[in-house]
Amino acid sequence: MKKIILITLIIFLNNCAGYKPLFTSDQTNFYIEKIEISNDNKLVRKLIKSLKPFSVENGKQSITLKLNLNKQENVIMKDAKGDPASYEIKIELNVDVVTKDGTNKLNFRENFTFNNQSNKFELNQYKKNTETNLINKIFENLILELRAI
């Protein structure tokens, strides 16, 4: 009897949740008219690809984005032989948002520290995945900030 009540309660509460996706382009008060970049690399292209759905004209406020993305990879710690033991990847995005009302400057920084691996192929794949995850975090923060403008 308790199981039936619990299952019914869970189903009832789950149906009342009202899930709405957070990063959809149809619920925004802006559209991206133009994107200007200062340096071209794979990470900037991934970010621009993520911003593509927000470039559809929706009759609302048009904005122009000027992107400047910098990536740094530093050795944090070395082992007894002098080989790198730990790395840190820092990604910084500086955005100038140009609207009819003026220009806003936004800065986003994400970093991640990880240990070295003996297999260099796996290390490179891990770095690429880490960079993609950091770019996704920056994208989410950028969209949230653009909605507030």
C-alpha positions as CSV (number, residue, x, y, z in Angstrom):
1,M,0.0,0.0,0.0
2,K,2.8,2.4,0.9
3,K,4.6,1.6,-2.4
4,I,1.4,2.5,-4.4
5,I,1.0,5.8,-2.6
6,L,4.7,6.6,-3.1
7,I,4.6,5.8,-6.8
8,T,1.4,7.8,-7.3
9,L,2.9,10.7,-5.5
10,I,6.1,10.6,-7.5
11,I,4.3,10.5,-10.8
12,F,2.0,13.3,-9.8
13,L,4.8,15.6,-8.7
14,N,6.9,14.7,-11.8
15,N,4.1,15.8,-14.1
16,C,3.7,19.1,-12.4
17,A,7.4,20.1,-12.8
18,G,6.8,22.1,-16.0
19,Y,10.3,21.6,-17.6
20,K,11.3,24.4,-20.0
21,P,14.7,24.5,-21.7
22,L,16.9,27.3,-20.5
23,F,19.0,28.0,-23.6
24,T,16.5,28.3,-26.4
25,S,16.6,31.1,-28.9
26,D,12.9,31.7,-29.1
27,Q,12.6,33.0,-25.5
28,T,15.3,35.7,-25.9
29,N,14.9,39.5,-26.1
30,F,17.7,39.9,-28.6
31,Y,19.2,38.4,-31.8
32,I,22.8,38.5,-32.8
33,E,23.2,40.5,-36.0
34,K,26.9,40.2,-36.4
35,I,29.8,38.5,-34.7
36,E,33.3,39.9,-35.1
37,I,36.4,37.9,-33.9
38,S,39.9,39.1,-33.2
39,N,41.7,35.8,-33.4
40,D,40.5,32.7,-35.3
41,N,40.9,29.3,-33.7
42,K,38.9,26.1,-33.1
43,L,37.6,27.3,-29.8
44,V,36.2,30.5,-31.2
45,R,34.6,28.5,-34.0
46,K,32.9,26.2,-31.5
47,L,31.6,29.2,-29.6
48,I,30.3,30.8,-32.8
49,K,28.6,27.5,-33.8
50,S,26.9,27.5,-30.4
51,L,25.7,31.1,-30.9
52,K,24.3,30.4,-34.4
53,P,20.7,29.7,-33.3
54,F,20.6,33.1,-31.6
55,S,21.4,34.9,-35.0
56,V,17.9,34.4,-36.4
57,E,16.1,37.7,-36.6
58,N,13.2,37.8,-34.3
59,G,12.2,41.4,-34.5
60,K,13.7,42.2,-31.1
61,Q,16.8,44.1,-30.1
62,S,19.8,43.4,-32.5
63,I,23.3,43.2,-31.0
64,T,26.8,42.9,-32.4
65,L,29.3,40.8,-30.6
66,K,33.1,41.4,-30.7
67,L,34.8,38.3,-29.4
68,N,38.4,38.0,-28.2
69,L,39.2,34.5,-26.8
70,N,42.6,33.7,-25.2
71,K,43.7,30.2,-24.2
72,Q,46.7,29.6,-21.9
73,E,48.1,26.2,-21.0
74,N,50.6,26.3,-18.1
75,V,52.6,23.7,-16.3
76,I,51.7,23.9,-12.6
77,M,53.9,21.2,-11.1
78,K,56.9,19.2,-12.3
79,D,58.1,15.8,-11.0
80,A,61.6,14.9,-9.7
81,K,62.8,14.4,-13.3
82,G,61.6,17.8,-14.4
83,D,58.8,16.5,-16.5
84,P,55.4,18.2,-16.2
85,A,53.1,16.5,-13.6
86,S,50.2,18.9,-13.6
87,Y,48.7,21.3,-16.1
88,E,46.3,24.1,-16.0
89,I,44.2,25.4,-18.9
90,K,42.8,28.9,-18.7
91,I,40.3,30.3,-21.2
92,E,39.4,33.9,-21.1
93,L,36.7,35.5,-23.3
94,N,36.3,39.3,-23.6
95,V,33.1,40.3,-25.3
96,D,32.0,43.8,-26.4
97,V,28.3,43.9,-26.8
98,V,27.2,46.7,-29.2
99,T,23.5,47.7,-29.0
100,K,21.6,50.8,-30.0
101,D,22.0,52.0,-26.4
102,G,25.7,51.7,-26.3
103,T,28.5,49.2,-25.6
104,N,28.8,46.7,-22.7
105,K,32.0,44.8,-21.9
106,L,31.7,41.3,-20.5
107,N,34.6,39.1,-19.3
108,F,34.5,35.4,-18.7
109,R,37.2,33.2,-17.3
110,E,37.3,29.5,-16.8
111,N,40.2,27.3,-15.7
112,F,40.8,23.6,-15.1
113,T,43.8,21.8,-13.5
114,F,44.6,18.2,-14.4
115,N,47.4,15.7,-14.1
116,N,49.8,14.5,-16.8
117,Q,49.2,11.1,-18.4
118,S,51.8,8.7,-19.8
119,N,49.8,8.2,-23.0
120,K,50.2,11.4,-25.0
121,F,47.2,10.6,-27.3
122,E,44.9,10.2,-24.4
123,L,46.3,13.4,-22.9
124,N,45.6,15.4,-26.0
125,Q,42.1,14.0,-26.2
126,Y,41.5,14.9,-22.5
127,K,42.7,18.4,-23.2
128,K,40.3,18.8,-26.2
129,N,37.4,17.5,-24.1
130,T,38.4,19.9,-21.3
131,E,38.5,22.8,-23.6
132,T,35.1,21.9,-25.1
133,N,33.6,21.8,-21.6
134,L,35.1,25.1,-20.6
135,I,33.8,26.7,-23.8
136,N,30.3,25.3,-23.1
137,K,30.5,26.8,-19.6
138,I,31.5,30.2,-21.0
139,F,28.7,29.9,-23.6
140,E,26.1,29.3,-20.9
141,N,27.3,32.3,-18.9
142,L,27.4,34.5,-22.0
143,I,23.8,33.7,-22.9
144,L,22.7,34.4,-19.3
145,E,24.5,37.8,-19.4
146,L,23.1,38.7,-22.8
147,R,19.5,38.0,-21.6
148,A,20.0,40.4,-18.8
149,I,21.1,43.3,-21.1
